[in-house]
């Protein structure tokens, strides 16, 4: 237990962590007054693995049941304690050395070449539509919602997000719109129902493409909304507007130049793109090794400095930038509540270990946005400085107009 005890003494600066080891001995690590958590480790191998790869080892130990929480403590308590002490863990000498070594392999970790990108997407998004229906909103939007008022439902907040994106796109009748990483199609269908536009949604998920196409048929929009199983790099036609929600996290830093160069070629001079992506307010780093291994292979949420540099190199104007700071934490809390309510069904579809894996993902992700460095940004891009209105009021005005239009078109929730 010595290597782990030594690190824990440095790690816990806020709150208290009591670790009960495999022999039943209690070890208490405490800092200033705060959250108190009791954890039991039943496998002595964890004493070493938690030191050399704490994020991966903790996630795997919870999945395997060799790390448990007792005396009223929960996984959420532990992950909250972990999150509020994360900076002290990063400053631990051994962790600083290991981080420097791992940073040298970032390119391999974030590889999303053609073919491989589809495999990475399939790993997560082709788990089955029935599974995602257990915790997403009714329209199956799998990205950060936008809570305009306290107490809004998940469905209302997801509609707010679509409305906000639509307002920033500045749609006009007859426009062609490209939705990169279209998910199950709700944004594309919303845009086409709201405005007389043609929308092409591209995805690398077979499950998403099939269900989105069915939804277009059912909504009577199949003549104006198409969903294709296609890599965005294989799209060649021009589009007046481009939108991408929750896909940029799967591009990888070393493919950013390829991404923004492609965006530049797909838009005319008057074109506008809106990019909705997770990012972080800390310097460039790496994705969690556990998240990369079990949930999102090849994924990484960038520091803004990594994005701006490549945008500049591709001669694109950033015409608007907005940050959604705590909205994703609230979204993930909603997802986890629904997941827990359907946990027995998840186990029926998969097994207990899978359910543990997903609750670890949902709760740890919430903590990243609630007490960690993660946030969501909206970046509006164009080839011309005045392709979008130069006064930002239009975004609010459009949202108000769309609320009324939703009522007239019977699109209200």
Helices and strands as residue ranges (DSSP letters): H 2-11, E 14-20, E 26-30, E 32-41, H 46-52, H 54-64, E 67-70, H 75-84, H 86-90, H 93-103, H 106-109, H 116-125, H 129-133, H 154-169, E 176-180, H 186-194, E 198-203, H 206-218, E 225-229, G 232-234, E 239-245, G 248-250, G 253-255, H 256-266, E 267-280, H 289-294, E 302-303, H 304-313, E 317-324, H 327-341, H 343-349, H 352-370, E 374-382, H 393-408
